[in-house]
Amino acid sequence: MSFGKLFIFIGLLFIIIGLIWTVIGKLPGDITFKKGNTTIYFPIVTSIVVSIILSVIFMIIGRLR
């Protein structure tokens, strides 16, 4: 797989993730506290999902080297 095709694949992956993220808003498992005018948001599950996706991308890039 050439780097051009890899970047196209990664770009399409990010577009799909962005569209899903826009529709869903937040993932189940993300914690939100609301009290008065203050909102605290802990994106725990979102952070885990982003970490897994980036790990897979870097693993693919590492194998191409």
Kinemage of the C-alpha trace (Angstrom):
@kinemage 1
@onewidth
@group {chain A} dominant
@subgroup {mainchain}
@vectorlist {calphas} color= white
{ca met a 1} P 0.000 0.000 0.000
{ca ser a 2} L 1.462 3.364 -0.989
{ca phe a 3} L 1.458 6.390 1.275
{ca gly a 4} L -1.055 8.134 -0.997
{ca lys a 5} L -3.592 5.351 -0.578
{ca leu a 6} L -2.886 5.232 3.162
{ca phe a 7} L -3.603 8.943 3.542
{ca ile a 8} L -6.805 8.624 1.520
{ca phe a 9} L -7.898 5.736 3.755
{ca ile a 10} L -7.068 7.674 6.938
{ca gly a 11} L -8.895 10.734 5.606
{ca leu a 12} L -12.011 8.730 4.785
{ca leu a 13} L -11.832 7.088 8.206
{ca phe a 14} L -11.730 10.500 9.890
{ca ile a 15} L -14.663 11.736 7.790
{ca ile a 16} L -16.756 8.707 8.786
{ca ile a 17} L -15.833 9.108 12.459
{ca gly a 18} L -16.645 12.821 12.292
{ca leu a 19} L -20.062 12.170 10.767
{ca ile a 20} L -20.896 9.534 13.370
{ca trp a 21} L -19.643 11.808 16.154
{ca thr a 22} L -21.813 14.672 14.873
{ca val a 23} L -24.943 12.516 14.797
{ca ile a 24} L -24.397 10.829 18.161
{ca gly a 25} L -22.976 13.858 19.979
{ca lys a 26} L -21.275 11.835 22.676
{ca leu a 27} L -20.631 8.190 23.308
{ca pro a 28} L -22.342 6.177 26.009
{ca gly a 29} L -20.026 6.087 29.004
{ca asp a 30} L -18.988 9.714 28.757
{ca ile a 31} L -19.780 11.428 32.040
{ca thr a 32} L -21.523 14.806 32.247
{ca phe a 33} L -22.245 16.724 35.456
{ca lys a 34} L -24.620 19.683 35.318
{ca lys a 35} L -25.238 21.939 38.287
{ca gly a 36} L -26.699 25.383 37.749
{ca asn a 37} L -24.766 27.199 35.042
{ca thr a 38} L -21.775 24.846 35.274
{ca thr a 39} L -21.275 21.758 33.124
{ca ile a 40} L -18.341 19.377 33.570
{ca tyr a 41} L -17.746 16.812 30.825
{ca phe a 42} L -15.447 13.764 31.132
{ca pro a 43} L -15.109 12.068 27.708
{ca ile a 44} L -13.735 8.780 29.052
{ca val a 45} L -15.109 6.402 26.394
{ca thr a 46} L -14.409 8.893 23.605
{ca ser a 47} L -10.777 9.107 24.732
{ca ile a 48} L -10.451 5.320 24.725
{ca val a 49} L -11.958 5.046 21.222
{ca val a 50} L -9.672 7.778 19.843
{ca ser a 51} L -6.667 6.092 21.476
{ca ile a 52} L -7.506 2.731 19.886
{ca ile a 53} L -7.999 4.297 16.450
{ca leu a 54} L -4.700 6.198 16.633
{ca ser a 55} L -2.885 3.074 17.837
{ca val a 56} L -4.161 1.108 14.841
{ca ile a 57} L -3.190 3.891 12.432
{ca phe a 58} L 0.338 4.143 13.868
{ca met a 59} L 0.685 0.349 13.829
{ca ile a 60} L -0.218 0.299 10.107
{ca ile a 61} L 2.244 3.104 9.367
{ca gly a 62} L 4.944 1.297 11.373
{ca arg a 63} L 4.470 -1.920 9.392
{ca leu a 64} L 4.806 -0.045 6.098
{ca arg a 65} L 8.262 1.223 7.045
